[in-house]
Amino acid sequence: MIFIVIAVFNRKQLTLNCLSSLQKQTFGDFKTIVVDDNSSDGTADAIRKHFPDIHIVMGDGNLWWAGGTNAGIEYVMNKLNPSKDDFILTLNNDLEVGEDYLEIMHGHASSNTNWMLGSVSVDIDDTRLLSFCGVSWNEITGRYHSKAKDYNYSYPELLRKSQFIRSDVLPGRGTLIPMAVFDKIGLFDSKRFPQYAADEDFSLHARRSGWQLVIPTDLYLKSHITATGVDVGKARFSLKFYKQLFFSIKSPLDLKTRYRWAMKNTPLKFLYFLLDCARITSPIVLRSFRNLFKANT
């Protein structure tokens, strides 16, 4: 059994599109749990209307991604009686999947019991465009390399060259987790990482505990690229801009989150944090200069 956990807050139509793609699966042994963290756009009511078989867990608006995902996993554990051979699949609501997605995933998982499976991500508007297929991460320097770059961000090229990709960490966007992982390392660290980094922290902990993080290249999901992440293309010299980018829980570049990551997961701790800060801020400041120059010419 695959228990699919999706933590959501608003973005009702994206959620409905995601759930609709799951309803078309050729693999039927799964249940879907949506954790609605007190959406204001009628998400829960729309799910009840269009997908009455889906389990809904309501939050109070303070769960964020990690707390919402934990609430869904706890619901599975306490209400749905999973076996030790079952899986949790974490998804985001800005994703859609092909009809054979779960069938392919289950096939790989059944024959590789010590794997945590990740998913390739492609652009929903152009499925040839590869956006994710694993990362390499240096725990000393903080260098974070997207392996999609190695394949020129081309999904057809990835399929031609590789069958499986090893990754140092995995995101929560289409990651299949054996129930045994939770028995060994617990749930997502929602205290240190309420919104960003909880997924990569969890997968790193799992890898260090003996599981292999593997992405089969035939296992892909379609992502609304423009609905996720932070666009720094319009970086500018603005206190508001930098505050949102570096001091907001909603940003993956939040310095508090990155400090906690350094303290928990790296051997150099504060030195790593300083190197990481330099690595992420330098290109944005340079882009701000370029944009300022363009605006004045």
C-alpha positions in Angstrom: 0.0 0.0 0.0 1.2 3.5 -0.8 -0.2 6.3 1.4 0.1 9.6 -0.4 0.4 12.6 1.9 -0.1 16.1 0.4 0.2 19.2 2.7 -1.7 22.1 1.2 -2.6 25.7 1.9 -4.9 27.5 -0.6 -4.1 27.1 -4.4 -7.3 25.1 -4.7 -7.2 24.5 -8.4 -3.7 23.2 -8.3 -4.8 20.8 -5.6 -7.8 19.6 -7.6 -5.6 19.1 -10.7 -3.1 17.1 -8.7 -5.8 14.9 -7.2 -7.4 14.4 -10.6 -4.1 13.0 -12.0 -3.9 10.5 -9.0 -7.4 9.3 -9.7 -6.3 8.0 -13.1 -3.6 5.7 -11.9 -3.2 2.2 -13.3 -1.9 1.1 -9.8 -4.8 1.0 -7.4 -3.4 0.0 -4.0 -3.1 3.5 -2.6 -4.9 6.0 -0.3 -4.6 9.8 -0.4 -4.4 12.0 2.6 -4.6 15.8 2.2 -3.6 18.0 5.1 -5.4 21.3 4.6 -3.7 23.9 6.9 -6.8 26.0 7.2 -7.1 27.2 3.6 -9.2 30.3 3.0 -10.2 29.4 -0.6 -12.5 26.5 0.0 -10.0 23.8 -0.7 -11.3 21.2 1.8 -14.9 21.7 0.6 -13.9 21.3 -3.0 -12.0 18.1 -2.2 -15.0 16.7 -0.3 -17.3 17.5 -3.3 -15.1 16.1 -6.1 -13.0 13.4 -4.3 -15.2 12.0 -1.4 -12.9 9.0 -0.9 -9.9 11.2 0.0 -9.0 11.5 3.7 -8.8 15.2 4.9 -6.9 16.3 7.9 -7.5 19.9 9.0 -4.8 22.2 10.4 -5.0 25.4 12.3 -2.9 27.5 9.9 0.4 27.0 11.8 1.6 23.7 10.4 3.5 24.8 7.4 4.9 22.0 5.1 6.7 19.9 7.6 4.0 20.0 10.3 1.4 19.3 7.7 3.2 16.4 6.3 3.9 15.0 9.8 0.2 15.4 10.6 -0.7 13.3 7.5 1.9 10.6 8.4 0.6 10.4 11.9 -2.9 10.1 10.6 -1.8 7.1 8.5 -0.1 5.5 11.5 -3.0 6.1 13.9 -6.0 5.7 11.7 -5.2 3.6 8.6 -3.3 0.7 10.1 -0.2 0.5 7.8 2.0 -2.6 7.7 5.8 -2.5 7.9 5.9 -3.2 4.1 3.9 -0.1 3.2 5.1 3.3 2.0 4.5 7.0 2.5 4.7 9.1 -0.7 5.1 12.9 -0.1 3.7 15.1 -2.9 3.1 18.8 -3.3 -0.1 20.2 -4.8 1.7 21.9 -7.7 2.5 18.5 -9.2 0.7 16.2 -11.6 1.6 12.7 -12.5 1.1 10.3 -15.5 -1.3 7.4 -15.3 1.5 4.8 -14.7 3.4 6.9 -12.1 2.5 4.8 -9.0 2.9 1.6 -11.0 6.4 2.4 -12.0 7.3 3.6 -8.5 5.9 0.5 -6.8 7.8 -1.7 -9.2 11.1 -0.1 -8.4 10.4 0.0 -4.6 9.3 -3.7 -4.5 12.7 -4.9 -5.8 14.9 -2.5 -3.9 13.9 -2.5 -0.2 16.7 -0.3 1.0 16.0 2.5 -1.4 14.1 5.8 -0.8 12.9 6.7 -4.2 12.8 10.2 -5.6 11.2 11.5 -8.8 12.4 13.3 -11.8 10.7 16.6 -12.3 9.8 18.1 -15.7 8.1 21.3 -16.7 4.3 20.7 -17.1 4.3 23.1 -20.0 7.1 21.4 -21.8 7.8 17.8 -20.6 11.2 17.8 -22.4 12.5 20.4 -20.0 14.2 18.8 -17.0 14.1 20.7 -13.7 15.2 18.1 -11.2 17.0 14.7 -11.2 19.0 14.7 -8.1 21.7 16.8 -6.4 25.3 16.5 -5.1 26.0 18.4 -1.9 29.3 19.1 -0.3 28.9 19.2 3.5 32.2 21.2 3.9 31.9 24.0 1.3 28.1 24.0 0.9 28.3 23.5 -2.9 24.9 22.4 -4.1 25.0 21.0 -7.7 21.8 20.2 -9.6 22.4 17.1 -11.7 19.8 18.3 -14.2 22.6 20.6 -15.5 24.7 17.5 -16.4 22.0 16.6 -18.9 21.5 20.1 -20.3 18.1 20.2 -18.5 16.8 17.8 -21.2 14.6 14.9 -20.1 15.1 13.0 -23.4 18.9 13.3 -22.9 18.6 12.0 -19.3 16.6 9.0 -20.5 19.2 8.2 -23.1 22.2 8.3 -20.7 21.0 7.1 -17.3 18.6 4.6 -15.8 19.1 5.5 -12.1 20.6 8.6 -10.4 22.0 8.7 -6.9 21.3 11.9 -5.0 22.8 13.2 -1.7 19.4 14.5 -0.6 15.8 14.4 -1.9 13.0 16.9 -1.9 9.5 16.1 -0.7 8.2 16.4 -4.2 7.5 12.8 -5.1 9.6 10.9 -2.6 8.6 7.3 -1.6 9.5 6.5 2.0 9.3 3.0 3.4 7.5 2.9 6.8 10.7 1.4 8.3 12.4 4.7 7.8 10.0 6.4 10.2 10.6 3.6 12.8 14.3 4.3 12.6 14.6 8.1 12.4 11.2 9.5 13.3 9.2 12.2 11.5 10.3 15.4 9.7 12.0 18.0 11.8 9.2 20.5 11.9 10.7 22.5 14.8 14.0 23.5 13.0 12.6 23.4 9.5 8.9 24.2 9.4 8.7 25.1 5.7 11.9 24.6 3.8 14.8 22.0 4.2 12.8 19.5 6.3 12.5 17.2 3.3 16.3 17.3 2.5 17.1 17.1 6.2 15.0 14.0 6.5 16.4 12.3 3.5 20.0 13.1 4.6 19.3 11.5 7.9 17.8 8.5 6.2 20.9 8.2 3.9 23.2 8.4 6.9 21.1 5.7 8.6 21.7 3.3 5.7 19.0 3.9 3.0 20.1 4.8 -0.5 18.5 7.8 -2.2 17.8 6.8 -5.8 15.9 8.4 -8.6 14.8 6.1 -11.5 14.8 8.2 -14.6 11.6 6.7 -15.9 9.8 7.9 -12.8 8.7 11.5 -13.5 6.2 14.0 -12.4 5.1 17.3 -14.0 5.7 20.4 -12.1 4.1 23.9 -12.3 7.6 25.5 -12.4 6.2 29.1 -12.0 4.2 28.1 -8.9 7.2 27.1 -6.8 10.4 28.6 -5.6 11.7 32.2 -5.5 12.3 34.2 -8.6 15.5 36.2 -8.2 15.6 37.3 -11.8 14.3 40.7 -10.8 16.7 41.1 -7.9 16.9 44.7 -6.8 18.3 46.9 -4.1 15.3 47.0 -1.8 15.1 46.4 1.9 11.7 44.7 1.4 13.1 42.4 -1.3 16.1 41.3 0.8 13.9 40.9 3.8 11.5 38.6 1.9 14.4 36.6 0.4 16.7 36.2 3.4 14.4 36.6 6.5 11.1 34.9 5.6 10.0 31.4 6.5 8.5 31.3 3.0 11.9 31.6 1.3 14.3 28.7 0.7 17.1 31.2 1.3 15.9 32.1 4.8 19.1 32.6 6.8 17.6 31.2 10.0 16.7 28.0 8.3 20.2 27.7 6.7 21.8 28.4 10.1 19.9 25.6 11.6 20.8 23.3 8.8 24.5 24.1 9.3 24.4 23.5 13.0 22.6 20.2 12.7 24.0 18.6 9.5 27.5 19.8 8.9 30.9 19.2 10.6 32.1 22.8 10.4 28.8 24.3 11.6 29.3 28.1 11.9 32.1 28.2 9.3 29.8 26.3 6.9 27.1 28.8 7.6 29.3 31.7 6.6 30.5 30.0 3.5 26.9 29.2 2.6 25.8 32.8 3.2 28.5 34.0 0.8 27.6 31.4 -1.8 23.9 32.3 -1.9 24.1 36.1 -1.4 26.9 36.9 -3.9 25.1 36.1 -7.1 21.9 37.9 -5.9 23.8 41.1 -5.1 25.6 40.9 -8.4 22.3 40.5 -10.2 21.0 43.5 -8.3 23.9 45.5 -9.6 23.2 44.4 -13.2 19.5 45.1 -13.0 20.2 48.5 -11.5 22.7 49.2 -14.3 20.2 48.2 -16.9 17.5 50.4 -15.4 19.8 53.4 -15.5 20.9 52.9 -19.1 
